[in-house]
């Protein structure tokens, strides 16, 4: 790292200006997108890169996307370095050429000042459909990439400001909801234009060369703070293994293994020993694994470390080729997010041995995706609902896990029932917390969510991608596991179990129930205060049986007998 003489006030202004730009871009996507998956669920990301493709700042959007940007930019630069021009806009979604999975379309707008490349404005958005065998293009039971939808290699959507009508027409003909898809691409472009406008304003104020010096210093600053934090960690090799229940075809558990090596100011994360690539569509590109790993390590750093490419310089990541974390063509990857969540859980499990006060117990295992598609009015009006249920965090050092929130690897939202019922022929029969689902501990895990969907269309294709039905979210330092997830089909006869991953046809009146896993607990359940146990019981978060079995409390009627409870808990 080069030591530079920079004005600290200007440095702070530039840093905060970049943060403001990407946050303004994030709001622009939300306000202009057409589809609920982007506008309401917030499945998108924005970032600004310099001319070398290095991330300068990233918005508080889906963190799992952003660490994959460097690999995508490398592909863009290698293909278009000699031919990119002002007014160009490049998109891609091919997982085997810079992308992650087909619904996530990357958009890059190169930014020029007096015909010199200055950087890239980048927006990634999860589109409601990109074709393929199943509406939503997100099915876990595809068996090759060719079933999953339209693959777009790095291609100019605009060339010198002129639209590529050929590409636009190909997209129109290959997606089920072209108006929404093209509208969302327009939202991405409008957002890229905001990034371009604001970066050019910064150049006009500070000058190209001067501003580039501050960008270099900002990246070095991120690296310095990261190295300082890692140097405080004990050197050594730390192992952890977690599991995905299955791939939807085989019932065999799928191991995700990592070994974190801390050496001085450097961290290496090796995923050797993880499962070979699988038949189902939960394989993950290496770029997505890198992103999951970067954000996990970032979670163990101090809050003042900037979220830029300087952090990545301190972290080396490897995964065996042909594994579920680095598959070979034509492995399907549509539901790869599930594997990314388990990578996060695995890396955090190892980091808990290194920085125990910085890491929480396992959360719900990542969001559950429930996709329902069909025709709302006879056969004339197609709909595709892609609902992502965001649930619970695990317990943390000195804090309970929270519930009803995004997984820490994302920044997404649960779709409001009012929005869902207004737009789709679906009635939400239940939406709430699953009592007793949080892992017991000194600090309790968050409760999983329950949602029930009643079908009001004549026929729908139903897809579910869930997990943690067989392998509960882990607790830390004596904390208990969270409750497992479950899927059911409700009828007058009761609840019939469903697999964790499936695609099937359902008809009017069918009710799908999903019970999400709860977060793991942190610390010994016998040390949880009686006040907190009493409050959880009063609020319906835990039952009497849970309190008696997990915390050894004794009840006198409907109230906790504190003296007898203390005696029972001290006896253990």
C-alpha positions as CSV (number, residue, x, y, z in Angstrom):
1,X,0.0,0.0,0.0
2,X,1.3,3.4,-1.0
3,X,1.3,6.1,1.7
4,X,-0.2,9.3,0.2
5,X,-0.5,12.8,1.4
6,X,-4.2,13.4,1.3
7,X,-6.3,16.0,3.0
8,X,-8.3,14.2,5.7
9,X,-11.3,16.5,5.3
10,X,-11.5,16.0,1.6
11,X,-11.0,12.3,2.1
12,X,-14.0,12.1,4.4
13,X,-16.1,14.2,2.0
14,X,-15.2,11.9,-1.0
15,X,-15.9,8.8,1.0
16,X,-19.3,10.0,2.2
17,X,-20.1,11.4,-1.2
18,X,-19.7,7.9,-2.7
19,X,-21.8,6.4,0.0
20,X,-24.5,8.9,-0.6
21,X,-24.4,8.3,-4.4
22,X,-24.9,4.5,-4.1
23,X,-27.7,5.0,-1.5
24,X,-29.4,7.4,-3.8
25,X,-29.1,4.9,-6.6
26,X,-30.6,2.2,-4.3
27,X,-33.7,4.4,-3.7
28,X,-34.0,5.1,-7.4
29,X,-34.3,1.3,-8.2
30,X,-37.0,0.9,-5.5
31,X,-39.0,3.8,-6.8
32,X,-38.8,3.0,-10.5
33,X,-38.8,-0.8,-10.7
34,X,-42.0,-2.5,-12.1
35,X,-42.0,-5.9,-10.5
36,X,-42.6,-6.6,-6.8
37,X,-39.6,-8.9,-6.5
38,X,-37.4,-5.7,-6.9
39,X,-39.7,-2.9,-5.7
40,X,-41.1,-4.6,-2.6
41,X,-38.9,-7.5,-1.8
42,X,-35.8,-5.4,-2.6
43,X,-33.9,-8.1,-4.4
44,X,-31.3,-5.9,-6.1
45,X,-27.9,-4.3,-5.5
46,X,-26.0,-1.2,-6.6
47,X,-22.4,-0.2,-6.5
48,X,-19.8,2.2,-8.0
49,X,-16.5,0.9,-9.4
50,X,-13.4,2.8,-10.6
51,X,-12.0,2.4,-14.1
52,X,-10.2,-0.8,-13.1
53,X,-13.5,-2.3,-11.9
54,X,-12.6,-2.1,-8.2
55,X,-15.6,-1.5,-5.9
56,X,-15.5,2.0,-4.3
57,X,-18.8,1.9,-2.4
58,X,-21.8,-0.3,-2.2
59,X,-25.3,0.5,-1.1
60,X,-27.1,-1.2,1.8
61,X,-28.7,-3.6,-0.6
62,X,-28.3,-7.4,-1.1
63,X,-24.8,-8.0,0.2
64,X,-24.6,-11.5,-1.4
65,X,-24.6,-9.9,-4.9
66,X,-21.8,-7.4,-4.4
67,X,-18.8,-9.6,-3.8
68,X,-19.5,-11.2,-7.2
69,X,-19.1,-7.8,-9.0
70,X,-15.3,-8.0,-9.4
71,X,-15.5,-11.3,-11.4
72,X,-18.2,-9.8,-13.6
73,X,-16.2,-6.6,-14.2
74,X,-13.2,-8.6,-15.1
75,X,-15.2,-10.3,-17.9
76,X,-16.6,-7.0,-19.1
77,X,-13.1,-5.4,-19.2
78,X,-11.5,-8.4,-20.9
79,X,-14.2,-8.4,-23.6
80,X,-14.7,-4.7,-24.2
81,X,-11.5,-3.0,-23.1
82,X,-10.7,-1.9,-26.6
83,X,-14.3,-1.2,-27.8
84,X,-16.2,0.4,-25.0
85,X,-17.4,3.9,-25.7
86,X,-19.5,6.7,-24.1
87,X,-23.1,5.8,-24.2
88,X,-22.5,2.1,-24.0
89,X,-24.5,-0.1,-21.5
90,X,-23.5,-3.7,-21.0
91,X,-25.6,-6.4,-19.5
92,X,-25.0,-10.1,-18.6
93,X,-26.6,-12.9,-16.6
94,X,-24.7,-16.0,-17.7
95,X,-23.4,-17.8,-14.6
96,X,-20.5,-19.2,-16.6
97,X,-19.4,-15.8,-17.9
98,X,-19.5,-13.4,-15.0
99,X,-23.1,-13.9,-13.7
100,X,-24.5,-15.8,-10.7
101,X,-27.9,-17.2,-11.8
102,X,-30.1,-16.2,-14.8
103,X,-32.7,-14.0,-13.0
104,X,-30.0,-11.7,-11.7
105,X,-29.1,-9.4,-14.6
106,X,-26.0,-7.3,-14.2
107,X,-26.0,-3.9,-15.8
108,X,-22.8,-1.9,-16.2
109,X,-22.6,1.7,-17.5
110,X,-19.0,2.8,-18.3
111,X,-18.5,6.4,-17.2
112,X,-16.4,8.7,-19.4
113,X,-15.0,12.2,-18.9
114,X,-13.7,13.7,-22.1
115,X,-13.6,10.3,-23.6
116,X,-11.5,8.8,-20.8
117,X,-12.9,5.9,-18.8
118,X,-13.4,6.9,-15.2
119,X,-15.5,4.1,-13.7
120,X,-18.6,2.0,-13.9
121,X,-22.1,2.5,-12.5
122,X,-23.5,-1.0,-11.7
123,X,-26.9,-2.3,-10.9
124,X,-27.9,-6.0,-10.3
125,X,-31.6,-6.9,-10.2
126,X,-33.5,-10.1,-9.8
127,X,-36.0,-10.2,-12.6
128,X,-39.4,-11.8,-12.2
129,X,-38.8,-14.2,-15.2
130,X,-36.1,-14.9,-17.8
131,X,-37.8,-17.8,-19.5
132,X,-37.0,-21.5,-19.1
133,X,-39.0,-24.5,-18.1
134,X,-40.7,-23.0,-15.0
135,X,-42.2,-19.5,-14.5
136,X,-39.8,-17.3,-12.4
137,X,-36.7,-19.1,-13.8
138,X,-35.8,-20.0,-10.2
139,X,-36.7,-23.7,-9.8
140,X,-34.6,-25.9,-7.6
141,X,-35.4,-29.0,-9.7
142,X,-33.8,-28.1,-13.0
143,X,-31.0,-30.4,-14.0
144,X,-29.0,-28.3,-16.4
145,X,-28.4,-24.7,-17.2
146,X,-30.2,-24.9,-20.5
147,X,-33.6,-25.5,-18.7
148,X,-33.2,-22.3,-16.6
149,X,-33.9,-19.6,-19.1
150,X,-32.3,-17.1,-21.4
151,X,-28.5,-16.8,-21.0
152,X,-27.1,-13.4,-21.9
153,X,-23.3,-13.2,-22.3
154,X,-21.7,-9.8,-21.8
155,X,-23.6,-7.8,-24.5
156,X,-24.2,-4.2,-25.2
157,X,-27.8,-3.3,-24.5
158,X,-26.9,0.2,-25.7
159,X,-24.1,1.2,-28.0
160,X,-23.1,4.9,-28.1
161,X,-26.6,5.6,-26.7
162,X,-28.5,3.6,-29.2
163,X,-30.6,0.6,-28.1
164,X,-29.7,-2.9,-29.3
165,X,-33.1,-3.7,-30.7
166,X,-32.0,-7.2,-31.6
167,X,-31.2,-8.1,-28.0
168,X,-34.3,-6.3,-26.7
169,X,-36.5,-8.3,-29.1
170,X,-34.8,-11.6,-28.0
171,X,-35.5,-10.8,-24.4
172,X,-39.2,-9.9,-25.3
173,X,-39.7,-13.2,-27.0
174,X,-38.1,-15.4,-24.3
175,X,-39.7,-14.1,-21.1
176,X,-43.2,-14.6,-19.8
177,X,-43.7,-11.0,-18.6
178,X,-41.9,-8.8,-21.0
179,X,-43.4,-5.5,-19.9
180,X,-42.2,-6.1,-16.3
181,X,-38.7,-7.3,-17.4
182,X,-38.1,-4.5,-19.8
183,X,-39.5,-2.0,-17.3
184,X,-37.1,-3.2,-14.7
185,X,-34.2,-3.0,-17.2
186,X,-35.3,0.7,-17.7
187,X,-35.2,1.2,-13.9
188,X,-31.6,-0.3,-13.9
189,X,-30.6,2.1,-16.7
190,X,-32.1,5.2,-15.0
191,X,-30.2,4.2,-11.8
192,X,-26.9,3.8,-13.7
193,X,-27.5,7.2,-15.2
194,X,-27.7,8.7,-11.6
195,X,-24.3,7.1,-10.7
196,X,-22.8,8.5,-13.9
197,X,-24.1,12.0,-13.3
198,X,-22.9,12.2,-9.8
199,X,-19.4,10.8,-10.5
200,X,-19.0,13.3,-13.2
201,X,-19.9,16.0,-10.8
202,X,-17.2,14.8,-8.4
203,X,-14.7,14.9,-11.3
204,X,-15.7,18.4,-12.2
205,X,-15.1,19.4,-8.6
206,X,-11.9,17.6,-7.8
207,X,-10.3,16.8,-11.2
208,X,-9.7,13.4,-12.6
209,X,-6.2,12.8,-11.3
210,X,-6.8,14.2,-7.9
211,X,-10.0,12.2,-7.4
212,X,-8.3,9.0,-8.6
213,X,-5.8,9.5,-5.8
214,X,-8.5,9.7,-3.3
215,X,-10.1,6.6,-4.7
216,X,-6.8,4.7,-4.4
217,X,-6.5,5.9,-0.8
218,X,-10.0,4.9,0.0
219,X,-9.3,1.3,-1.1
220,X,-6.0,1.3,0.8
221,X,-7.8,2.6,3.9
222,X,-10.2,-0.3,3.6
223,X,-7.3,-2.7,3.4
224,X,-5.4,-1.2,6.3
225,X,-8.4,-1.4,8.6
226,X,-9.1,-5.0,7.6
227,X,-5.5,-6.0,8.1
228,X,-5.4,-4.3,11.5
229,X,-8.5,-6.3,12.6
230,X,-7.1,-9.6,11.3
231,X,-3.8,-9.1,13.0
232,X,-5.6,-9.1,16.3
233,X,-7.0,-12.5,15.6
234,X,-5.0,-15.6,16.8
235,X,-3.1,-17.3,14.0
236,X,-4.2,-20.8,13.3
237,X,-6.5,-23.0,11.2
238,X,-10.2,-23.1,12.1
239,X,-12.6,-25.7,10.7
240,X,-16.4,-25.8,10.4
241,X,-18.9,-28.0,8.6
242,X,-22.6,-27.3,7.9
243,X,-25.1,-29.1,5.8
244,X,-27.8,-28.5,3.1
245,X,-30.6,-31.1,3.6
246,X,-30.6,-32.3,0.0
247,X,-30.8,-31.2,-3.6
248,X,-34.4,-32.2,-4.2
249,X,-33.5,-35.4,-6.0
250,X,-31.3,-37.4,-3.6
251,X,-32.1,-37.5,0.2
252,X,-28.4,-37.4,0.9
253,X,-27.2,-34.5,3.1
254,X,-24.8,-32.1,1.3
255,X,-21.8,-31.0,3.3
256,X,-20.3,-27.5,3.1
257,X,-16.8,-27.5,4.7
258,X,-14.4,-24.6,5.2
259,X,-11.0,-24.2,6.8
260,X,-10.1,-20.6,7.7
261,X,-6.4,-19.9,8.0
262,X,-5.3,-16.8,9.9
263,X,-1.7,-15.8,9.2
264,X,-0.7,-12.3,10.3
265,X,-2.9,-9.9,8.4
266,X,-4.2,-12.3,5.9
267,X,-7.1,-14.8,5.9
268,X,-7.4,-17.8,3.6
269,X,-10.7,-19.7,3.3
270,X,-10.6,-23.1,1.6
271,X,-13.7,-25.1,0.9
272,X,-11.9,-28.4,0.1
273,X,-14.1,-31.4,1.2
274,X,-17.4,-29.8,0.3
275,X,-19.8,-31.8,-1.8
276,X,-19.2,-32.4,-5.5
277,X,-21.7,-30.6,-7.7
278,X,-25.2,-32.0,-7.5
279,X,-28.0,-32.8,-9.9
280,X,-30.4,-30.2,-8.6
281,X,-30.1,-26.4,-9.2
282,X,-28.4,-25.5,-5.9
283,X,-24.9,-25.4,-7.3
284,X,-23.2,-22.0,-6.8
285,X,-20.8,-20.2,-9.0
286,X,-17.4,-19.5,-7.4
287,X,-18.0,-15.7,-7.7
288,X,-21.1,-16.1,-5.5
289,X,-19.1,-18.2,-3.0
290,X,-16.5,-15.4,-2.9
291,X,-19.3,-12.9,-2.3
292,X,-20.7,-15.0,0.6
293,X,-17.3,-15.4,2.1
294,X,-16.3,-11.7,1.8
295,X,-19.5,-10.6,3.6
296,X,-19.1,-13.2,6.3
297,X,-15.5,-12.0,7.1
298,X,-16.8,-8.4,6.9
299,X,-19.4,-9.2,9.6
300,X,-16.5,-10.0,12.0
301,X,-14.8,-6.7,11.4
302,X,-15.5,-3.3,13.0
303,X,-18.3,-1.2,11.7
304,X,-16.0,1.6,10.5
305,X,-14.3,-0.6,7.9
306,X,-15.6,0.7,4.5
307,X,-17.4,-1.8,2.2
308,X,-15.0,-1.6,-0.7
309,X,-12.6,-3.8,-2.7
310,X,-9.7,-3.0,-0.2
311,X,-11.3,-5.5,2.1
312,X,-11.1,-8.2,-0.5
313,X,-7.3,-7.9,-0.8
314,X,-6.9,-9.5,2.6
315,X,-9.0,-12.6,1.8
316,X,-8.1,-15.5,-0.4
317,X,-10.8,-18.0,-1.3
318,X,-10.5,-21.4,-3.0
319,X,-13.1,-24.1,-3.8
320,X,-12.5,-27.3,-5.8
321,X,-13.5,-27.3,-9.4
322,X,-16.5,-29.6,-10.0
323,X,-17.8,-29.0,-6.5
324,X,-21.1,-27.6,-5.5
325,X,-19.2,-24.3,-4.8
326,X,-17.4,-24.2,-8.2
327,X,-19.4,-26.3,-10.7
328,X,-18.6,-27.2,-14.3
329,X,-21.0,-26.6,-17.2
330,X,-23.8,-27.4,-17.6
331,X,-24.6,-27.7,-13.9
332,X,-27.9,-25.9,-13.0
333,X,-27.6,-22.9,-10.6
334,X,-31.0,-21.3,-10.4
335,X,-31.5,-21.9,-6.7
336,X,-27.8,-21.2,-5.8
337,X,-28.8,-18.7,-3.1
338,X,-29.5,-21.5,-0.8
339,X,-25.9,-22.7,-1.0
340,X,-24.7,-19.2,-0.6
341,X,-26.6,-18.9,2.7
342,X,-25.0,-22.2,3.9
343,X,-21.6,-20.9,2.9
344,X,-22.3,-17.8,5.2
345,X,-23.3,-20.1,8.0
346,X,-20.3,-22.3,7.6
347,X,-17.8,-19.4,7.5
348,X,-19.5,-17.7,10.4
349,X,-19.3,-21.0,12.4
350,X,-15.5,-21.0,11.9
351,X,-15.2,-17.3,12.6
352,X,-17.0,-17.8,15.9
353,X,-13.9,-19.7,17.1
354,X,-11.8,-16.6,16.1
355,X,-14.0,-13.6,17.1
356,X,-16.8,-15.0,19.4
357,X,-18.2,-11.7,20.3
358,X,-18.6,-10.6,16.7
359,X,-20.5,-13.6,15.3
360,X,-24.1,-14.7,15.9
361,X,-25.5,-18.2,15.9
362,X,-27.0,-19.5,12.7
363,X,-30.1,-17.8,11.5
364,X,-33.1,-19.3,9.7
365,X,-30.9,-20.7,6.9
366,X,-31.6,-18.0,4.4
367,X,-34.9,-16.9,2.9
368,X,-37.5,-19.4,1.7
369,X,-38.6,-18.9,-1.9
370,X,-42.2,-19.7,-2.7
371,X,-43.1,-19.1,-6.3
372,X,-46.7,-19.4,-7.5
373,X,-47.6,-18.8,-11.2
374,X,-50.5,-19.2,-13.5
375,X,-53.3,-17.1,-15.1
376,X,-55.3,-14.7,-13.1
377,X,-58.3,-14.3,-15.4
378,X,-59.0,-17.3,-17.5
379,X,-56.0,-17.8,-19.8
380,X,-55.4,-14.2,-20.7
381,X,-53.4,-12.6,-17.8
382,X,-50.3,-14.5,-16.6
383,X,-48.9,-13.8,-13.1
384,X,-45.7,-14.9,-11.4
385,X,-45.4,-14.4,-7.6
386,X,-41.9,-14.9,-6.3
387,X,-42.2,-14.5,-2.5
388,X,-39.1,-14.6,-0.4
389,X,-39.7,-15.1,3.3
390,X,-37.1,-13.5,5.5
391,X,-37.1,-14.8,9.0
392,X,-34.7,-14.8,12.0
393,X,-31.3,-14.1,13.3
394,X,-29.5,-16.3,15.8
395,X,-28.6,-15.2,19.3
396,X,-25.6,-12.9,19.7
397,X,-23.2,-11.9,22.4
398,X,-25.4,-9.9,24.8
399,X,-28.4,-9.8,22.5
400,X,-31.3,-12.1,21.4
401,X,-31.8,-12.9,17.8
402,X,-34.3,-10.7,16.0
403,X,-37.1,-12.0,13.9
404,X,-39.2,-11.0,10.9
405,X,-36.1,-9.5,9.3
406,X,-33.7,-10.1,6.5
407,X,-31.0,-12.7,6.7
408,X,-27.8,-10.9,7.6
409,X,-26.3,-11.7,4.2
410,X,-29.0,-9.6,2.5
411,X,-31.0,-6.5,2.9
412,X,-34.4,-7.6,1.7
413,X,-38.0,-7.3,2.9
414,X,-41.0,-9.5,3.4
415,X,-43.6,-8.6,0.8
416,X,-46.6,-6.9,2.5
417,X,-49.7,-9.1,2.6
418,X,-51.7,-6.1,1.1
419,X,-49.4,-5.9,-1.9
420,X,-49.4,-9.7,-2.4
421,X,-53.2,-10.0,-2.2
422,X,-53.8,-7.0,-4.4
423,X,-51.6,-8.1,-7.2
424,X,-52.1,-11.9,-7.2
425,X,-55.0,-14.4,-6.9
426,X,-53.6,-15.5,-3.5
427,X,-55.1,-15.1,0.0
428,X,-52.7,-15.1,2.9
429,X,-54.4,-17.3,5.5
430,X,-51.7,-16.9,8.2
431,X,-48.6,-14.8,8.8
432,X,-46.9,-14.8,12.2
433,X,-44.2,-16.2,14.4
434,X,-43.7,-19.9,15.1
435,X,-43.8,-20.3,18.9
436,X,-40.9,-22.2,20.4
437,X,-38.8,-22.0,17.1
438,X,-36.0,-20.0,18.5
439,X,-33.0,-21.9,19.9
440,X,-32.6,-21.6,23.7
441,X,-29.6,-19.8,25.2
442,X,-28.5,-17.1,27.5
443,X,-29.5,-15.1,24.4
444,X,-32.4,-16.7,22.5
445,X,-32.5,-17.2,18.7
446,X,-35.1,-15.4,16.8
447,X,-38.4,-17.0,15.9
448,X,-39.1,-18.4,12.4
449,X,-42.0,-17.1,10.4
450,X,-45.2,-18.9,9.3
451,X,-47.0,-18.1,6.1
452,X,-50.0,-19.8,4.6
453,X,-51.1,-19.2,0.9
454,X,-54.6,-20.1,-0.4
455,X,-54.8,-20.4,-4.1
456,X,-57.6,-18.4,-5.8
457,X,-56.6,-19.2,-9.4
458,X,-57.9,-22.3,-11.2
459,X,-54.4,-23.8,-11.5
460,X,-50.9,-22.7,-10.5
461,X,-47.4,-24.1,-10.8
462,X,-46.1,-24.0,-7.2
463,X,-42.4,-24.1,-6.4
464,X,-40.7,-24.1,-3.0
465,X,-37.0,-23.8,-2.3
466,X,-36.4,-24.2,1.4
467,X,-34.0,-25.9,3.7
468,X,-33.1,-26.6,7.3
469,X,-35.8,-29.3,7.5
470,X,-33.3,-31.9,8.6
471,X,-30.3,-29.9,9.8
472,X,-31.4,-27.3,12.3
473,X,-29.6,-23.9,12.6
474,X,-26.7,-24.3,15.0
475,X,-26.3,-22.6,18.4
476,X,-23.1,-21.3,19.8
477,X,-21.3,-21.7,23.1
478,X,-23.9,-23.9,24.6
479,X,-26.9,-22.4,22.9
480,X,-29.6,-24.8,21.5
481,X,-30.4,-25.3,17.9
482,X,-33.3,-23.5,16.3
483,X,-36.4,-25.4,15.3
484,X,-36.4,-27.1,11.8
485,X,-38.5,-25.8,8.9
486,X,-41.5,-27.6,7.4
487,X,-43.8,-27.4,4.4
488,X,-47.4,-28.7,4.4
489,X,-50.5,-28.9,2.2
490,X,-53.5,-28.0,4.4
491,X,-56.8,-29.7,3.8
492,X,-59.9,-30.5,5.8
493,X,-58.2,-33.7,6.9
494,X,-55.2,-31.7,8.4
495,X,-51.7,-31.1,7.3
496,X,-49.9,-33.3,4.8
497,X,-46.1,-33.0,4.7
498,X,-44.4,-31.6,1.6
499,X,-40.7,-31.9,0.6
500,X,-38.4,-28.9,1.3
501,X,-37.8,-28.5,-2.5
502,X,-40.4,-29.3,-5.2
503,X,-42.3,-28.1,-8.2
504,X,-45.9,-29.3,-8.7
505,X,-49.3,-28.2,-10.0
506,X,-52.0,-27.1,-7.5
507,X,-55.6,-26.1,-7.9
508,X,-58.1,-23.5,-6.5
509,X,-58.5,-23.8,-2.8
510,X,-55.2,-25.5,-2.1
511,X,-53.4,-24.1,1.0
512,X,-49.6,-24.2,1.3
513,X,-48.2,-23.7,4.8
514,X,-44.5,-22.9,5.3
515,X,-42.9,-22.9,8.8
516,X,-39.5,-21.4,8.7
517,X,-36.6,-22.5,10.9
518,X,-35.7,-20.4,13.9
519,X,-32.3,-19.0,14.8
520,X,-29.9,-20.8,17.1
521,X,-29.3,-19.8,20.7
522,X,-26.1,-18.2,22.1
523,X,-24.7,-19.2,25.5
524,X,-26.0,-21.6,28.2
525,X,-29.8,-21.6,28.5
526,X,-29.5,-22.0,32.3
527,X,-28.0,-18.5,32.5
528,X,-30.9,-16.7,30.8
529,X,-32.6,-14.4,33.2
530,X,-36.0,-15.3,34.6
531,X,-37.2,-11.8,33.6
532,X,-36.5,-12.6,29.9
533,X,-38.0,-16.0,30.1
534,X,-41.1,-14.6,31.7
535,X,-41.4,-11.9,29.0
536,X,-41.0,-14.5,26.2
537,X,-43.7,-16.6,27.8
538,X,-46.1,-13.6,28.3
539,X,-45.5,-12.6,24.6
540,X,-46.3,-16.1,23.3
541,X,-42.8,-16.6,21.9
542,X,-42.2,-19.6,24.1
543,X,-44.6,-22.1,25.6
544,X,-44.7,-23.4,29.2
545,X,-43.2,-26.7,28.0
546,X,-40.3,-24.9,26.3
547,X,-39.5,-22.9,29.4
548,X,-39.7,-26.0,31.6
549,X,-37.6,-28.2,29.4
550,X,-35.0,-25.7,28.0
551,X,-34.6,-23.4,31.0
552,X,-35.7,-25.7,33.9
553,X,-38.1,-23.2,35.3
554,X,-40.9,-24.2,37.6
555,X,-44.4,-22.8,37.3
556,X,-46.9,-22.0,40.0
557,X,-50.1,-21.8,37.9
558,X,-49.4,-19.5,35.0
559,X,-46.5,-17.7,36.7
560,X,-42.9,-18.6,37.2
561,X,-42.0,-19.6,40.8
562,X,-38.7,-17.8,41.0
563,X,-37.4,-19.4,44.2
564,X,-38.1,-23.0,43.0
565,X,-36.8,-22.1,39.5
566,X,-33.5,-20.8,40.9
567,X,-33.1,-23.9,42.9
568,X,-33.8,-26.2,39.9
569,X,-31.6,-24.2,37.5
570,X,-28.7,-24.1,40.0
571,X,-28.9,-27.8,40.4
572,X,-28.8,-28.3,36.6
